[in-house]
Amino acid sequence: MKTPWWFLHKTLLAFLLLPVSWLYYLITRLVYICRKFNAYKSRRPIICIGNILAGGVGKTPIVREIATFLDAPVIMRGYKKTSKTGNVGDEATMMARDGLQVHVGNRKSNLILLNKQLSETGPIVMDDGFQNSGIKKDISILVFDDSIGYGNGFLLPAGPLREPKRAIKKANAVIVIKSNKPRKKFKIPYDVPTFYAETKTFSPYSENEKLFAFAGIGYPKKFFNALKNVVGKKAFPDHYQYTDKDLEQLIEKAKNKKAKLITTEKDWVRLPDWAKEEIKYAKLEMNIDNKFFQWLKENI
């Protein structure tokens, strides 16, 4: 689905949804407590990279950088698995393309399988799962984007928060992705080690080339703003599965504007083979402060 427009603003609709948010939080807390009684303890260290917002903060590139640094396998649910992504999901496909060992599906089942490899003792990176008390984590890291912050500060569905801001206290560290337009008044309110990361978007085209950009991610505006010379754009719901008709229409719109079609890598891996030959993606490079990796080595 598309990120609801009210997630970033305290609108009347957001306030009307507050009672539903309180009910949502009560249910999630009950599930959290119940799962905790039978939590699984891994033989190998578990490093959880999560968030307290519902998607779109740029967690996947952070997971990729940390797993690469540690040469560690990644476990994840693999959201929106289709035949176009080998039935593992777009995020898993992206990481596998970089040579990472990715295990998709039930996290606990994959952990049990990895722990049976007695010759392996290194850490395992868990993509998402901060709210999953059924698995004990050795290190929990939260990711934020300072252009989004806490959104409107409300819990789902009135806002983007999965749990209140005080949940940050449960984390061992926080990584904040910096932007050119940080959200006002956004700050980490607790004494949690905080590190920073920056992204760079590399277009496969020259700066003079006109671009028609499209994306099906949590906050597509971030992608559009990272590109230059954009003469047209189209946003789709997160993890959107493109049809041939969608792509033919996009190709026609780009031709009408004498522009090149461009998308994100996450979208590109979901395209059919014929479209991958017509459309290119912008490569996203994530640079995390070296102080974080020093902290990580000391705390594993």
C-alpha positions in Angstrom: 0.0 0.0 0.0 1.0 3.6 -0.4 2.2 5.4 2.8 -0.9 7.2 4.1 -0.5 11.0 3.5 -1.5 11.7 7.1 1.5 9.8 8.6 3.6 12.9 8.3 1.0 15.4 9.6 -1.3 15.8 12.6 -4.5 16.0 10.5 -8.1 15.6 11.6 -8.1 12.1 10.2 -5.1 11.2 12.3 -6.8 12.4 15.5 -10.0 10.5 14.6 -7.9 7.3 14.2 -6.3 7.6 17.7 -8.7 5.3 19.5 -7.9 2.6 16.9 -4.2 3.2 17.6 -4.7 2.6 21.3 -6.5 -0.7 20.5 -3.7 -1.6 18.1 -1.0 -1.0 20.7 -2.9 -3.0 23.4 -3.1 -6.0 21.1 0.5 -5.8 20.0 1.6 -5.5 23.7 -0.3 -8.6 24.6 1.3 -10.5 21.6 4.7 -9.3 22.7 4.3 -10.5 26.3 2.9 -13.9 25.2 5.8 -14.5 22.8 8.4 -13.6 25.4 7.5 -16.6 27.6 8.8 -19.0 24.9 11.5 -16.9 23.4 14.2 -18.7 21.3 17.9 -18.2 22.3 20.3 -18.6 19.4 23.7 -20.3 19.9 25.1 -17.7 17.6 24.9 -13.9 18.3 21.8 -12.2 16.8 22.1 -8.7 15.6 18.6 -7.2 14.9 18.3 -4.2 12.6 14.8 -2.8 13.1 12.7 0.3 13.3 9.7 1.6 15.2 8.2 3.1 12.1 6.2 1.2 9.5 8.7 0.9 6.6 10.4 3.3 4.3 13.2 4.5 6.5 16.0 2.9 4.5 16.7 -0.1 6.7 17.6 -2.6 4.0 20.8 -0.8 2.8 21.9 -0.6 6.5 21.3 -4.4 6.8 23.3 -4.9 3.7 26.3 -2.9 4.9 26.3 -4.5 8.4 26.0 -8.1 7.0 28.8 -7.4 4.5 31.0 -6.0 7.2 30.5 -9.0 9.4 30.3 -11.5 6.5 27.2 -12.7 8.2 24.1 -14.5 6.9 20.8 -12.5 6.9 17.4 -13.8 8.0 14.3 -12.0 6.9 10.6 -12.6 6.1 10.9 -11.8 2.4 7.9 -9.5 2.0 5.8 -9.7 -1.2 7.5 -12.9 -2.6 6.8 -13.4 -6.3 8.2 -15.5 -9.2 9.9 -12.2 -10.5 12.1 -12.2 -7.4 12.7 -15.9 -7.2 9.9 -16.1 -4.5 12.2 -14.5 -1.9 11.1 -10.8 -2.1 12.7 -7.7 -3.6 14.8 -6.9 -0.5 16.3 -10.4 -0.3 17.0 -10.4 -4.0 18.9 -7.1 -3.7 21.1 -8.5 -0.9 21.7 -11.8 -2.7 22.8 -9.9 -5.8 25.6 -8.5 -3.6 26.7 -12.0 -2.7 25.2 -12.2 0.8 23.7 -15.4 2.2 20.0 -14.7 2.7 17.5 -17.0 4.4 13.8 -16.0 3.8 10.8 -17.2 5.6 10.1 -18.0 9.3 12.9 -16.4 11.2 12.9 -18.9 14.1 13.0 -21.9 11.7 15.9 -20.3 9.8 17.8 -19.6 13.0 17.4 -23.3 14.1 18.8 -24.4 10.8 21.8 -22.0 11.0 22.5 -23.0 14.6 22.7 -26.7 13.4 25.8 -25.7 11.4 28.1 -26.4 14.4 31.2 -25.3 12.5 29.8 -21.8 12.2 30.0 -19.5 15.2 29.8 -16.0 13.7 26.9 -13.6 14.2 23.6 -13.7 12.3 21.9 -10.4 11.1 18.1 -10.3 11.5 16.3 -7.9 9.1 13.5 -6.3 11.1 12.0 -8.1 14.2 12.6 -5.4 16.8 9.0 -6.0 18.0 9.3 -9.8 17.8 9.9 -10.9 21.4 9.9 -14.6 20.3 13.6 -14.4 19.4 16.2 -13.1 21.9 18.6 -10.6 20.4 22.2 -9.9 21.5 22.3 -6.5 19.9 19.3 -4.4 18.7 19.8 -1.5 16.4 17.1 1.0 15.3 17.2 2.9 12.1 15.7 6.3 11.5 15.7 8.8 8.6 15.9 12.4 9.8 13.8 13.6 6.9 10.9 11.5 8.3 11.7 11.5 12.0 8.8 10.1 13.9 6.3 11.2 11.3 3.3 12.8 13.1 4.3 11.0 16.3 1.1 8.8 16.4 0.9 5.0 16.5 -0.5 2.9 13.7 -3.0 3.6 12.0 -3.1 7.2 13.1 0.6 7.6 12.4 3.6 5.5 11.3 4.8 4.4 14.7 4.7 0.7 15.6 5.3 1.5 19.2 5.9 4.7 21.3 9.1 6.6 21.1 10.1 5.3 24.6 10.8 1.9 22.9 14.1 3.4 21.8 15.4 2.7 25.3 15.3 -1.0 24.4 17.8 -0.6 21.6 21.6 -0.9 22.0 22.2 1.7 19.3 20.6 3.9 16.8 21.6 4.8 13.3 20.2 8.0 11.8 20.3 8.4 8.0 21.0 12.1 7.3 19.2 14.1 4.6 19.3 17.6 3.1 16.0 18.4 4.7 15.9 17.0 8.3 12.6 17.0 10.0 12.2 19.8 12.6 12.5 18.8 16.3 13.6 15.3 15.4 16.1 14.0 18.0 16.8 10.8 19.8 15.3 11.5 23.3 17.3 8.9 25.3 20.9 8.2 26.1 21.4 5.5 23.5 24.6 5.4 21.4 23.7 7.2 18.1 25.6 7.0 14.9 25.0 8.6 11.5 24.8 7.4 7.9 24.6 9.2 4.6 23.3 8.0 1.2 24.4 8.8 -2.3 22.2 8.0 -5.3 24.1 7.4 -8.6 22.2 7.7 -11.8 23.3 5.6 -14.8 22.7 8.6 -17.0 24.5 11.9 -17.5 23.3 15.0 -15.6 21.9 16.5 -18.8 19.7 13.5 -19.6 16.0 14.1 -18.8 14.6 11.5 -16.4 11.1 10.1 -15.8 11.3 8.5 -12.4 9.0 5.9 -10.8 9.1 4.0 -7.5 7.1 1.7 -5.4 8.7 2.3 -2.0 7.6 3.6 1.4 8.5 7.2 0.8 9.1 7.6 -3.0 9.6 11.4 -2.6 13.1 10.6 -1.1 14.1 8.9 -4.3 12.7 11.6 -6.6 14.5 14.3 -4.6 17.8 12.5 -4.9 17.8 12.7 -8.7 18.5 15.6 -11.0 16.7 16.8 -14.1 13.5 14.9 -13.3 10.8 15.9 -15.8 8.2 13.4 -14.8 7.5 11.0 -11.9 5.0 8.3 -10.8 4.6 6.9 -7.3 3.3 3.4 -6.7 2.4 1.5 -3.4 5.3 -0.1 -1.5 6.5 -3.4 -3.0 4.1 -2.9 -5.9 4.0 -5.7 -8.5 4.2 -4.0 -11.9 2.0 -5.3 -14.7 3.0 -5.1 -18.4 0.4 -2.5 -18.9 1.9 -0.3 -16.1 5.3 -0.5 -17.7 4.1 0.1 -21.2 2.3 3.3 -20.0 5.5 4.4 -18.2 7.6 3.9 -21.3 5.1 5.9 -23.4 5.0 8.7 -20.8 8.8 8.9 -20.8 8.9 8.9 -24.6 6.5 11.8 -24.7 8.8 13.8 -22.5 11.9 12.7 -24.3 13.2 11.3 -21.1 14.8 8.1 -19.8 12.9 5.8 -17.4 14.7 5.3 -14.1 13.7 3.5 -10.9 15.1 2.2 -7.6 17.1 -1.1 -7.5 14.3 -2.4 -5.2 11.8 -1.8 -7.9 14.0 -3.0 -10.7 14.4 -6.5 -9.3 10.6 -6.8 -9.4 10.4 -6.0 -13.1 9.9 -8.7 -15.8 13.0 -9.5 -17.9 11.9 -7.6 -20.9 11.4 -4.4 -18.9 14.8 -4.8 -17.2 16.4 -4.3 -20.7 14.4 -1.1 -21.2 14.7 0.4 -17.8 17.7 1.3 -15.6 18.0 1.8 -11.9 19.8 4.3 -9.7 22.3 2.7 -7.4 22.1 3.7 -3.8 25.3 3.8 -1.7 25.0 3.8 2.0 28.0 5.1 4.1 27.8 4.5 7.8 30.1 6.3 10.2 33.2 4.2 11.0 32.6 4.8 14.7 29.6 2.6 14.4 31.6 -0.4 13.1 34.1 0.1 15.9 31.3 0.1 18.5 29.8 -3.0 16.8 33.1 -5.0 17.0 33.4 -4.1 20.7 29.9 -5.1 21.5 29.5 -8.4 19.7 
